[in-house]
Amino acid sequence: MKILVLNGSPKREQSDTMHITRAFLEGMQEVSSQNIHTIHVIDRHIEFCTGCFACMHNGGACIHKDEMGEILQEILRSDLLLWSFPLYAYGMPAHLKALLDRTLPLSSMAMQKVGERYAHVGQADCSHLRWLMICGCGFPNSKHNFEPAVAQFKLCFRGDTTIITVPESPLFNAPEAAPVTEPRLELVKRAGRQYAETGEIDQALLREIGSPMIPEETYAAIVNGGA
């Protein structure tokens, strides 16, 4: 499988969330060899979308001459697009959002009704693509934190989507937290193996991965300097 990882963290490989993403990919690799390419989005030249919609009228040509055209071609050559990012203001970091905005050339101005909503008709064939989101946050639990990012992801990618969310993710960059982070990363590897084997992850396993690693009150006290 050809996997394109879009790392939205400005910390690049030191991202808290990338610890989770790497564990997931390791699990996939244990099942079969994967062709993985990671883009650290902050290092790429991606201009902001101006909303001129030129790309949606003329076969995908954008007014900007930057690296986004190359990235779009790599997206279309991939089998799995993995969005890895930390939660920023209940969404994705700005430079990753800029990339998402610039995927407009994949769609046309034409609309069609899909269920109870309208969606743009594609200019490019994305039917082969699978979409996966891995997101970590610094809050003690998942409640009332990930919902906006999850909703956006599901609306943007209506096909084969899988979502992993993990609270307390700064613990992954704390060596002293290894007694709780290492077992959690093993669960993530298990999820990667399941995904490679079946294309799905058991919901009970997703809930376990998304649960706090240490008691919420203890984590909050550590963050607040009280423990």
C-alpha positions in Angstrom: 0.0 0.0 0.0 1.2 3.5 -0.8 0.7 5.7 2.2 1.1 9.5 2.2 1.5 10.9 5.7 0.7 14.6 6.1 2.3 15.7 9.3 0.7 18.9 10.4 2.8 19.5 13.5 5.4 22.3 13.4 7.5 20.1 15.6 8.0 17.7 12.6 9.3 14.3 13.9 9.3 15.5 17.5 5.5 15.9 17.3 3.6 14.3 20.2 1.1 13.0 17.7 3.8 11.5 15.4 4.7 9.0 18.2 1.2 7.7 17.8 1.4 7.8 14.0 4.7 5.9 13.9 3.4 3.2 16.2 0.3 2.8 13.9 2.5 2.5 10.8 4.8 0.0 12.6 1.8 -2.1 13.2 0.8 -2.0 9.6 4.4 -2.9 8.6 4.2 -6.0 10.8 1.5 -7.3 8.6 2.9 -6.4 5.2 5.5 -4.0 3.7 4.1 -0.5 3.2 5.4 2.3 0.9 5.4 5.3 3.3 6.2 8.9 2.5 5.9 11.6 5.1 5.5 15.3 4.3 6.2 17.8 7.1 3.7 20.3 5.9 5.4 23.3 7.6 8.5 22.8 5.4 6.5 23.0 2.1 5.7 26.1 0.2 1.9 26.3 0.2 0.1 29.6 -0.4 -3.3 30.4 1.1 -6.3 29.8 -1.1 -7.8 33.1 -2.3 -11.2 31.6 -3.1 -11.0 32.6 -6.8 -12.2 29.1 -7.8 -10.1 29.2 -11.0 -9.0 25.6 -10.2 -12.6 24.4 -10.1 -13.3 25.7 -13.6 -10.3 24.8 -15.7 -9.3 21.3 -14.9 -7.4 22.0 -11.6 -5.0 24.7 -12.5 -4.3 27.0 -9.6 -3.2 30.6 -9.8 -0.4 29.9 -7.3 2.9 28.4 -8.5 4.0 26.6 -5.4 4.4 23.0 -4.2 0.7 22.2 -3.9 0.4 20.9 -7.4 3.1 18.3 -6.7 1.4 17.4 -3.4 -2.0 16.9 -5.2 -0.4 14.5 -7.7 1.2 12.5 -4.8 -2.2 12.4 -3.1 -3.8 10.9 -6.2 -1.0 8.4 -6.6 -1.5 7.2 -3.0 -3.8 4.5 -1.6 -4.1 5.9 2.0 -3.9 9.5 3.0 -3.0 9.8 6.7 -3.5 13.2 8.3 -1.4 13.4 11.5 -1.8 16.5 13.6 -2.1 18.0 17.1 -5.3 19.7 18.0 -5.0 23.5 17.6 -8.0 25.6 18.7 -10.2 22.4 18.3 -9.0 21.9 14.7 -5.9 21.4 12.7 -2.8 23.7 12.6 -3.0 26.6 10.2 -0.4 25.3 7.7 -2.2 22.0 7.4 -5.6 23.8 7.1 -4.0 25.8 4.2 -3.2 22.5 2.5 -6.7 21.2 3.0 -8.1 24.4 1.5 -5.9 23.9 -1.5 -7.4 20.5 -2.3 -10.2 22.4 -4.1 -8.8 21.4 -7.5 -9.9 17.8 -6.7 -13.5 19.1 -7.0 -15.5 21.1 -9.6 -18.1 23.8 -9.1 -20.8 21.4 -10.1 -22.9 20.1 -7.1 -25.0 17.1 -6.5 -27.2 16.0 -3.6 -25.8 13.4 -1.4 -28.3 12.3 1.2 -29.5 15.5 2.9 -26.6 17.7 1.8 -25.0 18.9 -1.4 -21.4 18.1 -2.3 -19.1 19.2 -5.2 -18.7 16.7 -8.0 -15.1 15.6 -8.3 -12.7 16.7 -11.0 -10.3 13.9 -10.1 -10.9 10.3 -9.3 -10.4 9.8 -5.6 -12.5 6.6 -5.3 -9.4 4.5 -4.6 -8.3 6.6 -1.7 -8.7 5.8 2.0 -8.6 8.6 4.6 -7.2 8.2 8.1 -6.9 10.9 10.8 -4.6 10.6 13.9 -4.9 13.5 16.3 -3.5 14.0 19.7 -4.3 16.8 22.2 -3.0 18.1 25.5 -6.2 17.9 27.4 -6.8 15.2 30.0 -9.7 13.6 28.2 -11.5 13.5 24.8 -14.8 15.0 25.9 -15.7 18.3 24.1 -12.2 18.5 22.5 -11.9 16.5 19.3 -15.5 16.8 18.1 -15.0 19.8 15.7 -11.9 18.2 14.0 -13.7 14.9 13.7 -16.8 16.5 12.2 -14.7 18.4 9.6 -12.8 15.3 8.6 -15.9 13.3 8.1 -17.5 16.0 6.0 -14.4 16.6 3.9 -13.8 12.9 3.2 -17.1 11.1 2.9 -15.7 7.8 1.8 -13.5 5.2 3.7 -12.5 7.2 6.8 -10.9 6.0 10.1 -10.2 8.3 13.0 -7.9 7.9 16.0 -7.9 10.5 18.8 -5.6 10.4 21.8 -5.7 12.8 24.9 -2.7 13.5 27.1 -0.5 13.2 24.1 2.4 15.3 25.5 3.2 12.3 27.7 4.6 10.6 24.6 7.5 13.1 24.6 8.2 12.6 28.3 10.7 9.6 28.9 9.5 9.3 32.5 6.0 8.5 31.3 7.1 5.4 29.5 5.3 3.0 31.9 2.0 4.4 30.7 2.9 5.5 27.1 4.6 2.3 26.0 1.4 0.1 26.6 -0.7 2.7 24.8 1.6 2.6 21.8 1.3 -1.2 21.8 -2.5 -0.7 21.5 -1.9 1.7 18.6 0.3 -0.9 16.9 -2.4 -3.5 17.4 -4.8 -1.0 15.6 -2.3 -0.7 12.8 -2.2 -4.4 12.4 -6.0 -4.6 12.3 -6.2 -1.9 9.8 -3.6 -3.5 7.5 -5.4 -6.9 7.7 -9.1 -5.8 7.5 -9.2 -2.0 6.6 -11.0 -1.4 9.9 -10.3 -1.0 13.6 -12.4 -2.5 16.4 -14.5 0.2 18.1 -13.6 -1.1 21.5 -9.9 -0.8 20.7 -10.4 2.8 19.4 -12.2 3.7 22.7 -9.3 2.2 24.7 -6.7 4.1 22.7 -8.7 7.3 23.2 -9.0 7.0 27.0 -6.8 8.8 29.4 -3.4 7.1 30.1 -3.3 8.4 33.7 -6.2 9.8 35.8 -7.4 13.1 34.5 -6.9 14.9 37.8 -3.3 13.6 38.1 -2.5 14.7 34.5 -4.0 18.2 35.1 -2.0 18.6 38.3 1.2 17.7 36.5 0.4 20.2 33.7 -0.4 22.9 36.3 2.9 22.2 38.1 1.2 20.7 41.2 2.6 17.2 41.0 
